[in-house]
C-alpha cells in the first residue's frame, strides 16, 4: 500500500468534509472508514475502504470481513487501487471481485462526489445496465424505430427490445454508443452495495463460526465472525447493530471504529454471562 495512494484517498475524503478514521494497520481488512454528511437525499454516505495498489490481490478473507461490516453498519465496502492484476484500472469502471467492487482513485472521486459509476468489469467483460423506459422514450422522441436504433448500434432489433425491458445488459461498446447518442443518463448507476443473493453463502460461513456461548448471550441477534478487524464478532438485528468485544479488552481503537461506523458496542463477560450495550455516539 503506497503512501501516495493513502494520502490521495484521505485528501479526497477530507475535501468533502467527511469524518475519516484512518486505521494505519495494513494487516486489517480495512484501511479507512469514511462518512460524508448530506451525501444523498440528506443521508450520509458511509464507506469502508481497503486501499491496495493491486486490487486483485485483496484476499477473500478480507472481502468477507468488508461484506459483514457493511451489512452491520449499512455502509458501502470498496477497494481503491491503481491496477487490477496486469492492467491499469479504467476510470468510470467498477471491477467486481468476490461480490464487492474495486475502483481507481479517479473513480473513487466520482463516487465521493455522488456522480455514480456506469460500467462494471466482471470476469474480464465490461458491461452496463440500461434504463429501459428512458431509452424507449428517448428513442421515440427522436422518431426512431427499434430497427433504426438497432442498425446504429450494430445489434439486432430483439436486443434493443431487451434493453428496453431491462432484461439484458449492454456491452461496453454498445453502451458507449448509447451514451454518444442520448447522454450518460441512459445508463443506470452501478449499485456498489453487495447483493445478498451473491454473498449469502459467504456471510453464512461467518455466522457458523461464532462460538455457542456468544450466541447464547446475544440470542436475539444475527452474529458474524470477523477475521481481520478490531473486533472478532459483529451483531445485527433489524433495529440495532453492534461490534462485540470482551469488556476487559475494549480499546480506544474499537470505540473509534464503532463511532465512525455508526454502530454500538456490546461488551461481553462470558464467565458472568453478562452483556453491556453501549449506543453509538456519532
C-alpha positions as CSV (number, residue, x, y, z in Angstrom):
1,X,0.0,0.0,0.0
2,X,1.7,3.2,-1.2
3,X,1.8,6.3,1.0
4,X,0.8,8.4,-2.1
5,X,-2.3,6.3,-2.7
6,X,-3.3,6.6,1.0
7,X,-2.7,10.3,1.0
8,X,-4.9,10.8,-2.1
9,X,-7.8,8.8,-0.6
10,X,-7.7,10.7,2.7
11,X,-7.3,14.0,0.9
12,X,-10.4,13.3,-1.2
13,X,-12.4,12.5,1.9
14,X,-11.2,15.5,3.8
15,X,-12.1,17.9,1.0
16,X,-15.7,16.7,1.2
17,X,-15.8,17.5,5.0
18,X,-16.1,13.8,5.7
19,X,-15.5,12.2,9.1
20,X,-12.5,9.9,8.5
21,X,-10.9,7.2,10.5
22,X,-7.5,6.1,9.1
23,X,-6.5,2.7,10.6
24,X,-2.8,2.6,9.8
25,X,-2.6,-1.2,10.1
26,X,-2.4,-2.8,6.7
27,X,-3.0,-6.3,8.2
28,X,-6.6,-5.4,8.9
29,X,-9.4,-5.8,6.4
30,X,-10.0,-2.0,6.1
31,X,-7.7,1.0,5.9
32,X,-10.1,3.8,6.3
33,X,-13.7,4.4,7.3
34,X,-15.3,7.5,5.7
35,X,-18.6,9.2,6.5
36,X,-19.8,12.0,4.3
37,X,-22.7,14.2,5.6
38,X,-25.6,15.1,3.2
39,X,-24.3,12.6,0.7
40,X,-27.6,11.7,-1.0
41,X,-31.2,12.8,-0.2
42,X,-29.9,14.4,3.1
43,X,-28.5,11.0,4.1
44,X,-24.8,10.5,4.9
45,X,-22.6,8.2,2.8
46,X,-20.6,5.6,4.7
47,X,-17.7,3.7,3.0
48,X,-15.4,1.0,4.4
49,X,-12.3,1.2,2.3
50,X,-9.4,-1.2,1.6
51,X,-6.5,0.5,-0.2
52,X,-4.3,-1.7,-2.3
53,X,-2.1,-0.9,-5.3
54,X,-3.2,-4.2,-7.0
55,X,-6.9,-4.5,-6.1
56,X,-7.0,-8.1,-7.4
57,X,-4.6,-9.2,-4.6
58,X,-7.1,-8.4,-1.8
59,X,-7.9,-11.7,-0.2
60,X,-11.3,-13.4,0.0
61,X,-11.0,-13.3,3.8
62,X,-10.7,-9.5,3.8
63,X,-13.6,-9.1,1.4
64,X,-15.9,-11.2,3.5
65,X,-15.0,-9.0,6.5
66,X,-15.9,-6.0,4.5
67,X,-19.2,-7.5,3.4
68,X,-20.1,-8.4,7.0
69,X,-19.2,-4.9,8.3
70,X,-21.1,-3.2,5.5
71,X,-24.2,-5.3,6.3
72,X,-24.0,-4.4,10.0
73,X,-23.3,-0.7,9.6
74,X,-25.4,0.0,6.4
75,X,-22.3,1.2,4.5
76,X,-20.6,0.5,1.2
77,X,-17.5,-1.7,1.1
78,X,-15.0,-0.7,-1.6
79,X,-11.4,-1.4,-2.7
80,X,-9.4,1.6,-4.0
81,X,-6.4,0.7,-6.1
82,X,-4.3,1.5,-9.2
83,X,-4.1,-1.8,-11.0
84,X,-6.3,-4.9,-11.3
85,X,-3.8,-7.6,-12.0
86,X,-1.7,-6.7,-15.0
87,X,-3.9,-3.8,-16.2
88,X,-4.3,-0.3,-15.0
89,X,-7.8,0.3,-13.7
90,X,-10.0,2.3,-16.1
91,X,-11.8,5.5,-14.9
92,X,-15.5,5.0,-14.6
93,X,-15.4,1.2,-14.3
94,X,-16.1,-0.8,-11.1
95,X,-14.2,-4.1,-11.1
96,X,-16.1,-6.9,-9.4
97,X,-14.2,-9.1,-7.0
98,X,-15.9,-11.8,-4.8
99,X,-19.1,-9.8,-4.5
100,X,-17.8,-6.3,-3.9
101,X,-16.2,-3.7,-6.2
102,X,-12.7,-2.2,-6.7
103,X,-12.2,1.2,-8.3
104,X,-9.4,3.5,-9.3
105,X,-8.7,6.7,-7.4
106,X,-10.4,8.8,-10.1
107,X,-13.5,6.6,-10.0
108,X,-13.5,6.8,-6.2
109,X,-13.5,10.6,-6.5
110,X,-16.6,10.3,-8.7
111,X,-18.3,8.1,-6.1
112,X,-17.5,10.6,-3.3
113,X,-18.9,13.3,-5.5
114,X,-22.1,11.2,-5.8
115,X,-21.7,11.1,-9.6
116,X,-22.2,7.3,-9.9
117,X,-20.4,4.7,-11.9
118,X,-21.9,3.3,-15.1
119,X,-19.7,0.3,-16.1
120,X,-18.8,-3.0,-14.4
121,X,-16.0,-5.3,-15.3
122,X,-16.7,-8.9,-14.2
123,X,-14.8,-11.9,-15.4
124,X,-12.9,-9.9,-18.0
125,X,-16.1,-8.4,-19.6
126,X,-17.2,-4.7,-19.3
127,X,-21.0,-4.2,-19.3
128,X,-23.6,-1.6,-18.4
129,X,-27.3,-1.6,-17.4
130,X,-29.6,0.4,-19.5
131,X,-32.6,2.5,-18.2
132,X,-35.1,0.8,-20.4
133,X,-38.1,3.1,-20.1
134,X,-35.9,6.2,-20.6
135,X,-34.2,4.6,-23.6
136,X,-37.6,3.9,-25.2
137,X,-38.9,7.4,-24.5
138,X,-35.7,9.0,-25.9
139,X,-35.8,6.7,-29.0
140,X,-39.4,7.5,-29.7
141,X,-38.9,11.3,-29.1
142,X,-36.4,11.1,-32.0
143,X,-38.8,9.2,-34.2
144,X,-36.6,6.1,-34.2
145,X,-37.9,2.6,-34.5
146,X,-36.4,-0.4,-32.8
147,X,-34.9,-1.3,-36.1
148,X,-33.4,2.2,-36.6
149,X,-31.6,2.1,-33.3
150,X,-30.5,-1.5,-33.8
151,X,-28.9,-0.6,-37.0
152,X,-27.0,2.3,-35.5
153,X,-25.8,0.1,-32.6
154,X,-24.9,-2.9,-34.7
155,X,-27.2,-5.2,-32.8
156,X,-30.5,-7.0,-33.5
157,X,-33.9,-5.4,-33.1
158,X,-34.6,-8.0,-30.4
159,X,-31.5,-6.9,-28.5
160,X,-32.8,-3.3,-28.3
161,X,-36.2,-4.6,-27.2
162,X,-34.5,-6.5,-24.4
163,X,-32.6,-3.3,-23.4
164,X,-35.9,-1.5,-23.1
165,X,-37.3,-4.4,-21.0
166,X,-34.1,-4.1,-18.8
167,X,-33.6,-7.9,-19.2
168,X,-30.2,-7.6,-20.9
169,X,-27.1,-5.6,-20.1
170,X,-25.3,-3.8,-22.9
171,X,-21.7,-4.5,-23.9
172,X,-19.2,-1.7,-23.3
173,X,-19.1,-0.8,-27.0
174,X,-22.9,-0.6,-27.3
175,X,-23.3,1.3,-24.0
176,X,-20.8,3.9,-25.1
177,X,-22.6,4.4,-28.4
178,X,-25.9,4.8,-26.5
179,X,-24.2,7.5,-24.4
180,X,-23.0,9.3,-27.5
181,X,-26.5,9.3,-28.9
182,X,-28.6,10.0,-25.8
183,X,-26.2,11.1,-23.0
184,X,-24.9,9.2,-19.9
185,X,-28.2,9.4,-18.2
186,X,-29.5,6.5,-20.3
187,X,-27.3,4.1,-18.3
188,X,-28.1,3.1,-14.7
189,X,-25.6,3.7,-11.9
190,X,-23.9,0.6,-10.5
191,X,-25.3,-0.4,-7.1
192,X,-22.0,-0.7,-5.2
193,X,-23.6,-2.5,-2.2
194,X,-23.1,-6.3,-2.1
195,X,-26.2,-8.2,-3.3
196,X,-27.4,-10.6,-0.7
197,X,-28.0,-13.4,-3.2
198,X,-24.4,-13.2,-4.4
199,X,-22.8,-13.2,-1.0
200,X,-25.2,-15.1,1.2
201,X,-23.1,-18.3,1.4
202,X,-20.0,-16.3,2.4
203,X,-22.0,-14.5,5.1
204,X,-23.5,-17.8,6.3
205,X,-19.9,-19.2,6.8
206,X,-19.2,-16.4,9.2
207,X,-22.4,-17.0,11.1
208,X,-21.4,-20.6,11.7
209,X,-18.0,-19.6,13.1
210,X,-19.4,-17.8,16.1
211,X,-18.9,-19.6,19.5
212,X,-22.1,-21.0,21.1
213,X,-21.6,-19.2,24.3
214,X,-21.6,-15.8,22.5
215,X,-24.7,-16.9,20.5
216,X,-26.4,-17.7,23.8
217,X,-25.5,-14.3,25.3
218,X,-26.8,-12.5,22.2
219,X,-29.6,-14.8,21.1
220,X,-31.7,-12.1,19.5
221,X,-29.0,-11.0,17.0
222,X,-27.5,-12.3,13.9
223,X,-23.8,-12.8,14.7
224,X,-20.9,-12.8,12.3
225,X,-17.3,-13.7,12.9
226,X,-14.7,-11.2,11.7
227,X,-11.2,-12.4,10.8
228,X,-9.1,-9.3,10.4
229,X,-10.9,-6.5,12.2
230,X,-10.6,-4.6,15.5
231,X,-13.2,-7.0,17.0
232,X,-13.8,-10.7,16.3
233,X,-17.7,-10.5,16.2
234,X,-20.3,-8.2,14.8
235,X,-24.0,-8.3,15.8
236,X,-27.0,-7.2,13.8
237,X,-30.8,-7.1,14.2
238,X,-33.4,-5.2,12.2
239,X,-33.1,-2.3,14.6
240,X,-29.7,-2.5,16.2
241,X,-26.1,-3.1,15.2
242,X,-23.0,-3.7,17.4
243,X,-19.4,-4.6,17.4
244,X,-18.9,-7.2,20.1
245,X,-15.9,-7.1,22.4
246,X,-14.7,-8.6,25.6
247,X,-15.3,-6.0,28.3
248,X,-11.8,-6.5,29.7
249,X,-10.1,-5.9,26.4
250,X,-12.0,-3.0,24.9
251,X,-9.6,-0.4,23.4
252,X,-9.9,3.2,22.2
253,X,-9.4,1.9,18.7
254,X,-12.5,-0.3,19.0
255,X,-14.5,2.6,20.3
256,X,-13.4,4.8,17.4
257,X,-14.3,2.2,14.8
258,X,-17.7,1.8,16.3
259,X,-18.3,5.5,16.4
260,X,-17.3,6.2,12.8
261,X,-19.3,3.2,11.6
262,X,-22.3,4.5,13.5
263,X,-22.8,1.2,15.5
264,X,-22.9,0.5,19.2
265,X,-20.6,-1.7,21.3
266,X,-21.7,-4.9,23.0
267,X,-19.3,-5.6,25.8
268,X,-19.4,-9.2,27.0
269,X,-18.2,-11.0,30.1
270,X,-18.7,-14.7,29.1
271,X,-17.8,-16.0,32.5
272,X,-20.5,-13.9,34.1
273,X,-23.0,-14.4,31.3
274,X,-23.4,-10.6,31.1
275,X,-23.6,-8.1,28.2
276,X,-23.4,-4.3,28.4
277,X,-24.7,-2.4,25.4
278,X,-23.2,1.0,24.6
279,X,-25.0,3.0,22.0
280,X,-23.1,4.8,19.2
281,X,-22.1,8.3,19.9
282,X,-21.9,9.8,16.4
